Every structure is written in structure tokens, then in C-alpha cells.
């Protein structure tokens, strides 16, 4: 264009700077900035705003702020771009100061503050901005739903969705995928079915995003048949869809079917990723397919160029440990290319408990005392193993170590159940529910019936 002698306009520079930002082309972007000066566009608000965004995208926040400070005029979009620039680099203090200075704000400004705080996990501030904003659009609602989901507050995510509907704001595909995913994590099948019905009634396309979310939701909620039905009905399937259905089959104990689905995915020329192999290796663990698991693990890097991560090693250690191949599991841990974590050593310890291998159990606990010193479960498991072979002195020694280091029993895990679209949460020995007495009476009755049916010995283990 320059060689042809055609003079650039403000639109030329806005487009050029945006292109440089999208591909993080710092050198060329700085050259374009020089051309902006040369052609006298330093006072043009759209061009300068594009430069503010460009420098922020390439990590040059100081230069971004310099351009912003030199602007003779700033509109609300320019202010919002600078606020977003600070948020991109995690400078929440500067973004808040600039936000407070703004002469006017629009919905995009508020959304930027919500999203920026959500990205760094500051849920409290994200909630504050969300509740204060005068007008919320679909981006505001969806950002808040995603924010709650990332912090594993799935009940709150669903509550925001219900509030969104009450405010007559129509969700889009991104919103629906996030809400369905929240139902999956909660195991809220009835709510998930209702949202699926809402998707169908309101003309949403069953695309790869909503489709993969529904596959995952029905599988995690125990309805594998419906999960498979949706998978096969999808016109287009991406890797997420394949991963969801393979994971679902593996989690429900259909190991051979999960492996067959993996082979089918290959025939469709869909390249697997690390998540795919976690599901494949988990399927092998569920079914005790040691050699198949070993071969799949080796083929990851060799055939698919997927480097094994700690989660893949964890699957293999679990597979070997459950099969009694504790020496193989220990050898694999010691040959790992990444640092083994407490989950990996914990899987080995569980295998030692199962197969009564006290020698390797002591090795695992020694590592766990360093990696996860406050977890009482490992100490207790080793204590029980000593007690089983009448080594009471060593069992007492472990208890003494727990006492000296201040290790206490951890808070019990929680469980929840959905009844009539309401989710009830429980922990061990919990009596907070209004119907606790009736619940425990029924549990006692079930316990008695199980013992009468001959399951007394198995119950004693728990």
C-alpha cells in the first residue's frame, strides 16, 4: 500500500495494530506505532486505544500506560481497554484505581472487572462487582457462572443461572455448556434433564460444546445410556466429545467398550490428547488389563507424541498396585520424568495395604511424610498394617509421630444427593439435617438387613 503511494487512514492503523496484537508481533507493531506518529494520528482515539491493547497483549504494560497517558481524549472504550490491560497482567490494584477514576462506565467495563478478578481466583471481588453493576448482559451472567464453576461452587453457579432466567436474559451456547457442566459435577440429574429440555425447547443447536457437556453430565449422573445416545446423535464430534464418552465408559466399568471407542476415534482421524489417555489408562485399571495398559502407556509418547504427565503415571501406578505388581509400580515411580506427588505414592500405599506388602509400604509412607505431612490417612493405614501382623511397637511409634507432629484426623469427605431439584449435602456423623433421626433409623435398618443377608464380615472392614 505504501509502495503504491496510497496514504493510510485511521482505519488502516487500527486494523494493522489489531493484527499485530493478535499474533503478538512486537517488532512490526512498534514500526506501525512509528508510522502512526509519522502520519499524525497520535490524537486519534481509536488508533491510540488499539495501541494500548496491543502493548498489553505483548506484555508491555508500561508502554501501554504511556500511550494511554498521552491520549488527549479518552472515551469509555479507551478507559476500559486500559483497565483490561492491567487485569491481563494481574495488576488488580492499578485496575481498581483506574476503574474508580473513570468518568463513566459501560457494561463492558464491569464485565472486564468481573472476568479479571475471576481469572485470578478472587471470587469475593468478582461477586462484589457483579452485584454492583447497574445493567448485566449475557457476558456478565456467563462470566459469573464460570467463575463459580472454576471455584467448584456449582450450586451457586446454578443459582446464578436461575436468577439470569428470572431476569429474562437469554443464555447462549457458552452459558448452557457451563450450566450443564455444573450439573455434572453436582450429580444433579433432574436439574440436568430440565436444562437439556430447555436446550431443546429453545432451539439451541446440539453442537460440540453443548453435546460434550451433555455426554459428560449424563455419564457422571449415572445415566450412561442417555450419554451414549447423545454422542451417537451428534452430527459433528470434536475431541472433547470423544474424551467425554471414553471417560464415561471407563468410569462405569466398561473398559473394553472404552478401548473400542478409542480405536473408533482413531479411525475417524481424531488425534488423542493427554486427557484421552487418562481415560484409556483408567479403563485398563478398572478392568485389571495390565498388559494393555502398559502398551497404551508406551504408545502415548512413541506413536502420538503425547508426553506422559503425573496423572498418567498415577494411572499406571494404580494399575500395577491393584494387580499386585508393587515392584513394577515402585520402579516406574523412580523412573518418572516428572516429580511424583502424594497421589502417586498414596496409590502405591493402597496397593501395599491390599496385598499386605509392609516393606514397600514403609517406603511410600516415608515419602508421603514429606509430601503430605498433615494427611492422617497415610499414617493410619500404615498403623493398621503393623497391627495386622502384630507389630504393635511400630504401630505405637507411628501414633507417637502423629502426636508429636500434631497430625490430626482430617475433616471427613462430603457427599450430596439431589431430591426434588434440591441438593442435600452430608458428611460422616452429620446431624445438621432436619430429618437426621429418620435418616439414621433407615441406615440402621439397612445395616441390619445387610448383616442378615450375610454381608456382616464385609461391613466390618469399613
TASUL-V915789 format. One line per field, one symbol per residue. ss: DSSP state (a for helix, b for strand, c for the rest). psi: psi as a letter, one per 40 degrees, with the letter a starting at -180 (. if undefined). Layout:
ss = ???
psi = ???
This chain:
ss = cccccccccaaaaaaaaaaaaacccaaaaaaaaaaaaaccccccaaaaaaaaaaaaacccaaaaaaaaaacccccaaaaaaaaaaaaacccaaaaaaaaaacccccaaaaaaaaaaaaacccaaaaaaaaaacccccaaaaaaaaaaaaacccaaaaaaaaaaaaaccccccaaaaaaaaaaaaaaccaaaaaaaaaaaaaccccccaaaaaaaaaaaaacccaaaaaaaaaacccccaaaaaaaaaaaaacccaaaaaaaaaaaaaccccccaaaaaaaaaaaaaaccaaaaaaaaaaaaaaacccccaaaaaaaaaaaaacccaaaaaaaaacccccccaaaaaaaaaaaaaaccaaaaaaaaaaaaaaccccaaaaaaaaaaaaacccaaaaaaaaaaaaaaccccccccbbbbbbccbbbbbbccccccccaaaaaaaaaaaaaaaaacccaaaaacc
psi = dddeehhiadddddddddddddefgdddddddddddddeffeehdddddddddddddeegdddddddddehdihidddddddddddddeegdddddddddehdiiadddddddddddddeegddddddddddhdhhadddddddddddddefgdddddddddddddefhhiadddddddddddddefgdddddddddddddefhhgadddddddddddddeegddddddddeehdhhadddddddddddddeegdddddddddddddefhhiadddddddddddddefgdddddddddecdddefhhhadddddddddddddeegddddddddeeieihiadddddddddddddefgddddddddddddddgeehdddddddddddddefgdddddddddddddefhihiiiiiiiihhfehhhiiihfhfdidfdddddddddddddddddeeedddddd.
